[in-house]
Amino acid sequence: MDEDACGVERLRDDPAVTAMLERICDISTMGFAAVARVTDSQWIACQVVDRIEFGLEAGDELALKTTICNEIRQGGHAVVIDTVSGNPDWRTHPTPMLYGFESYISFPIRRSDGSFFGTLCAIDPSPRPIGTPAIAQLFERFAAEIGALLG
């Protein structure tokens, strides 16, 4: 099994990651949260909490070019959108239109050596007030903890 597959499998069964995703949904009121392995060719769900019937499960893939996580992989910066329809930079972006979300947040996950692994992300079909320092700190802390689990 290659390093990517090992990382995906490691996170899929980790109860600490499950607890983090549940806490993200509870605190942010977002209905879907995931850890995704994002490479230059793939987006793979490592683990998900889906309270809105988005339909993804651990191991499922999305077409990389249809994800904002790909932009995070390329740029290395978090993306936080309270309301897609109210944001001139995002309201015509194809990804929210394709997947039907109104709120989005995603932070990069880096391994202990600083290399990019993927993202910690959440979506919801309704606007959510996620652009707060408390939510950002939660995502930063959990992304760092997940990166530490990967080594």
Disulfide bonds with the S-S distance in Angstrom:
none
